[in-house]
């Protein structure tokens, strides 16, 4: 079940822990995708804290928020680019998105298979998507004080397997948020140090959030079709009667062909009209 947009906004924009989480995750997104000029960037769920760096250079930035969650105006002080949509039916053309960010969208979805099909549909060939989910092995998924404590947490293997079933190709992954999910000043001040140490120790085991980048690869067909299709094609004319092979006529009593007078005349070039 999706969280309410008001709760998500209050966490990321009005708490110290939310602002710290926003900064850490956004920095990793930018390190993966430093340039999105002349590209269409979309976010689903509550991905708006991560999309602001692309407002200046991207061809288009759109924030898709599911109707179960609700929608808010974004970005503040600028023309609105967010829209309310159905979870499995987005108001985007097929193949129009170059970069897609999904945060607080997959783990809280009630129909994950259909949601991933919609992600695949809007992403263009060669496009990339970044799925950000709570880490099953981290402490953030066990705390109800953050949005990552709701929905289904994932291990890296579980997330990769589910995205492969949706025909995505995993590219690279990263774990972030190694600081405890606490609003105490000590932990907030220690956050950058803990983040640096955590990334040096492990790549995905202890971080509170998993980030998995995938791509959409569309391969050209190199054969003439499947064996079943070829077999069906060969059988299209199977109901027609085959033409018999032409053979010379023989006399009953011998092995020589039985020529008629007309045939003999035709061979000599002096054919006589039949009477």
Number of C-alpha atoms within 10 A of each C-alpha: 13 21 18 15 19 12 12 17 16 11 19 21 14 11 13 16 24 20 14 20 24 19 15 17 20 18 15 16 19 15 10 13 13 12 13 19 14 11 17 20 25 26 25 25 25 26 23 25 20 20 20 13 16 20 16 11 14 15 13 17 23 22 27 26 26 23 16 16 22 17 20 17 13 17 16 8 7 8 9 13 17 20 19 17 19 13 23 16 13 20 11 15 11 14 15 17 26 21 22 28 24 22 23 24 28 23 22 19 20 14 12 17 16 15 20 18 14 18 25 23 18 21 25 21 17 13 18 24 26 23 21 27 28 29 29 22 19 24 20 27 24 18 15 11 15 19 20 25 19 20 20 16 25 19 17 20 8 12 19 20 12 14 17 13 11 19 16 22 17 19 13 12 18 18 27 26 27 24 24 19 23 16 14 11 11 9 16 17 12 12 20 16 12 17 17 13 12 20 18 9 10 12 14 21 20 22 25 27 29 28 24 20 21 23 23 21 14 11 7 6 7 6 7 8 11 9 10 9 11 11 11 12 12 10 10 9 10 10 7 7 7 8 6 6 5 6 6 8 11 12 10 9 6 8 9 11 11 13 13 9 12 14 14 13 14 12 10 9 9 11 13 12 7 6 3
